[in-house]
């Protein structure tokens, strides 16, 4: 959940051992960013039922899950956190930090998540 104690509804992320504050995008920019996230996530759904019976499809699904998806999520994170110096951060940060940071900015961009209405928080 977005920490309302941080100024302007920002979130704090740690990348390469350093803490950064990410400010929310304005509505117009956030709308564009959300569409890109949905497009990325929905493209992955076609691999949900791939089995070893079709090695070519399985290989493609595995490559997408392990290689393409994390890179695309990192691209989207840095697109959202446009004030950060991506080149410098990529020299010292780890993939898991960027994916965790992606989750935090997603909370800013998708404010009407299940827990907004009292439902369970999905992680």
N, C-alpha and C positions, 0 to 999 in steps of 0.2 A: 504494500500500500504506500502511496506517496506520503512522505513525511511533511506535514504542513508546517512544522517548526522551521524548516529550511526556507530562507527567503524566496519569495515568488514561486513556491511550489517546486523548487528545484530538487534534484536528487544528487546524492554523493556516490561516486563510484571510485574504486581503487584499481589502478592500472600500473603495473610495474612497481608496486609498492607505494605509489603516490596517490593521494586523494585528489579528486577533481569534482567540481560542482557542475552539473549539467542543468542548464535552464530549459524550461519547456519551450517548444516551438509555438509560434502563434497559430491560430486556428487554420489559416490558409495553408501554411507549410505542413502542419501536422496532418491535415487531411490527405495531402499528396503522399506523405511518408506512410501513413496507415495503409493506403492502397497498395503501395509497394510491398509492405509486410504481408498483407493478405495474399497478394499474387505469389510471393515466395512460398508461403506456407501451403497454399492450395496446390501449387505445382508438385509438392512433395507427396500429396495424398495419392497420386497415381501409383506410387510404389508400395503402398500399405499392404497389399495382398500378394506381393511378389514372392515366389517360392524358388527353391533350388531346381525345380523341374524345368525351368527355362533359364539356363546359365547366363545368356546374354542380358536378359531383363534383370536378373539378380545382380550381376556385375554392375550394371548401370545404376541400380537402386543403391547398392553399397557405396559406389563412388559418389553419388549425390549426397548420401547421408554423412559420409566421413570426410569428404573433401569439399564439395561444392557448397553445401548448406552452411557450414561454419564460416566460410569465406564471404558468402553473400550476407550473412547476418552481421559480420564485421563491417562490411561495406555500408550496410544500413545503419549500424550504430554510429559510425563516423559521419554519415550523412546527417544524422540527427544531432550529434555532438560536434557541429561544424566549427566550433571555436577551439577545439582541441587540435594539437599538432600531431596528426596521424603518424607521420614518418618517425618522429622522436619516440612516440609511445610504442610503436611496433618494434622498436629496437630493444625495449626493456620489459614489455608486458607479455602476458601469457594468454593463450587462446581462451582458457576457462574464465579469465578475468573479463575479457571482452564479451563473452557470451553472458556472463552474469550482469555486466553493465547494460547489455542489450535488453535484458529483462527489466531492469530498472527504468530505462527510458520508455519501454513499452507500457509501463504503468502510467507514465505521464501521457502518452499518446492515446491510450485506450482507457480513459477514465471510468467508463461504464462497465467495468469487469464485474464478474459475479459477486465479489465481496462488496461492491458499491451498494448493492441492494440487499445485503445481509446474507448472501449465499456463501458457500465455501470458497476459499481462495485457492486458485489453481496455480501450482508451481511447475 
